[in-house]
Amino acid sequence: MCTEWLSHFGRTRKAAQAAYRDQIAQMFGQVAPSPWQELRGRLVLAGQTLWETARRALADSEGDDEIRWSRRAGAEALAEATDKLAAEQTDRRIAIWLQVRHGGRRMTEVAKLFGYRDGSGVHRVVQRLEARAKQDRQLGRQLQALVRCLSRVTS
């Protein structure tokens, strides 16, 4: 997507985006909320009624795509619990591992959350942590305890 038009609002991308938001807010009175804030089952939906209609339709369907989608929709509680556990971790590597292995997040998404350039850095963190957990029993037990905590959410 071309974003050259932003240069009319400021010298840097960040400043241009802020100036653009301010101008839109002045024109319309308020900035439109981002649809990404209201994701449900990783879908952007118009409201609660549409969400309930989609859930009912999927409950009656036996298609593979619908089954995968409904599993994702049911994983919201697990994702929330994973987010909470990850936020409680003092070791960033464990928080990253939780988000990737148990939170259902893509490595590129986790990379943005933790300030990495792309998903390859996150992949390396996860690989190294898992390798270290095989050698370090205390770390291995800590990771297993987190998995047990998350398994209580799904059962």
N, C-alpha and C positions, 0 to 999 in steps of 0.2 A: 504494500500500500504506500502510495506516495504521500509524504508528509511535508513536502517543500512549502506548502501554503502556511505552515506554522511560522516560517521565518518572518512573516509580516507582523507577528505579535511579540517577538523578542529575539535576542542574539543567541541564547542557548535553548536547547530543547525544553529543559525544565522551566525556564522563565517564560518561554512561549506558551507552554501548556497552561501555566498558572494565569498568564494574561488572558488567554483564550477563555478559560473557565470563568474568570472575573467578568469578561465582556458578555458572555452568554448569561451569567447570573444577573447582570444589570438589565439585559434585554428582556429576559423572561421572568425575572423575579427569583428564580431558584435554579440550581443545577439539577439536571435530571439524574436520578439515582442510577448507578451502574447495575446492569442485569446480573453481573457476576457476583454481586453481594447476595442475591436471592436464589442461588442455585439449589435445586432439589434433585437428588439422584443424578447429579451432573447434567441436568437439563435446565434450560431457561424456560420457565412457564409463566403464563399470564397471571395466575392466581391460584388460590386454594381449590376452587371448583374444578379447574382444569387438571390440577394435580390429582385430585381424588378420582376424576373420570379416567385418567390414564392408569392409575393404580388398579381400578376395577377392571378395566379392559385387559390389562396384563395378567391379572389373576385368573381370568377365564381362558387365556391363550396358552398354547403349548409350543409355540415357535421358539427356536433356539435363540434368536435375537432378543425376543421378549423375556426369555428366562434369564439371559445374561443381564439385561437391563434391570429386571426386578431384583436380581441379586445385588446389583450396584445400589439400587434404591434402598434395599434393606441394610446395606453396609453403612448408611449414614451414621448410625449410632456408634459403630466401630470407628469410623473416621473421626467423630467428635471425641471419643475416648482416647484415640491415638494422639490427636492434637493436644489434648489436656496432659497426657502423660509426657509427650515430647516437650511441652512447655515447662514441665517440672524438672526436667533433666538438667544437671549442671554440666554434663559432658555433651558438647554439641554433636559429637560422633554418634552417640546413642540416640539423640533426638533425630538425627538424619536417618539412622538405621530404622527407627520406629516408623517414620513417615514413609520411607520407601518400601520396607518389607511388610508392614502391617497396616499402614494408613491408606494404601491404595493410591498414593500420589505418584506421578511420573517424576523421573529423576530431574528433568528440566524444570519442573515446577518447584521441586525441593531446592534445586540449585538457586533459583531466584529468591526463595525464602531465606536462604542462608548466605547469600552474597557470592555464590560461585558464578563463573562465567557461563558454564553450560553443565549438562548432566554428567559429563565424563569425570569431573572432579568428585561429584557425589558418588558415582559408581566406585571410584577408587576408595573413598572413605568407607563405604559399606563393605567392600571386599576385604580391606585391611582389618576392619573391626571384627568381621566374622572369622578371619584367619587368627587374629589375636585371641578371640574368645575360645578357640580350640586349644590354645596353649595356656591361657590364663583361666584357671578354674573359677576364680572369684568373678571375673567378667562374664564368663559363661553362665554362671548361676544368676547373675544380675539380669542378663538378657532373657533367660528362661523365666525368671520371676515376672518380668514385664509381659512376656507372652502369656503366662498364666493369668495375669491381671486382665489382659485383653480378651482372653477366652471366656471369662465370666460375662463379658458384654454380649458375646455372640450366642451364648447358650441360654 
